């Protein structure tokens, strides 16, 4: 069963978790910045105000 033994010692799970957290924080910040922009065409969510 040596073919199925996995050596995971070379993987850095802590760094991957930190990297993922940083990407999620950046995505949250970008989403918050996009929500702060005013509607230029008076349309909200694709439905124009009449």
C-alpha positions as CSV (number, residue, x, y, z in Angstrom):
1,X,0.0,0.0,0.0
2,X,3.0,2.3,-0.4
3,X,1.3,3.7,-3.5
4,X,-1.4,5.3,-1.4
5,X,0.8,6.8,1.3
6,X,0.6,10.6,1.1
7,X,3.4,12.8,2.3
8,X,1.8,16.1,3.3
9,X,4.9,17.3,5.3
10,X,5.9,19.6,2.4
11,X,2.6,21.5,2.4
12,X,2.2,24.7,4.4
13,X,-1.4,24.7,5.5
14,X,-1.0,27.7,7.9
15,X,0.3,29.9,5.1
16,X,-2.5,28.8,2.8
17,X,-5.1,29.6,5.4
18,X,-3.6,33.1,5.9
19,X,-3.4,33.7,2.2
20,X,-7.1,32.7,1.8
21,X,-8.1,35.0,4.7
22,X,-6.3,37.9,3.1
23,X,-8.0,37.2,-0.3
24,X,-11.4,37.1,1.4
25,X,-10.7,40.4,3.3
26,X,-9.7,42.0,0.0
27,X,-12.9,40.8,-1.7
28,X,-15.0,42.0,1.2
29,X,-13.3,45.5,1.0
30,X,-13.9,45.6,-2.8
31,X,-17.5,44.7,-2.4
32,X,-18.0,47.3,0.3
33,X,-16.4,50.0,-1.9
34,X,-18.6,49.0,-4.8
35,X,-21.7,49.3,-2.7
36,X,-20.7,52.8,-1.6
37,X,-20.8,54.1,-5.2
38,X,-23.9,56.0,-6.1
39,X,-26.2,54.8,-8.9
40,X,-25.3,56.9,-11.9
41,X,-28.4,56.1,-13.9
42,X,-31.0,56.0,-11.1
43,X,-31.4,52.3,-11.6
44,X,-31.2,49.9,-8.7
45,X,-30.5,46.2,-9.3
46,X,-31.2,46.5,-13.0
47,X,-34.8,47.8,-12.5
48,X,-35.0,51.4,-13.5
49,X,-37.0,53.7,-11.3
50,X,-40.0,55.1,-13.1
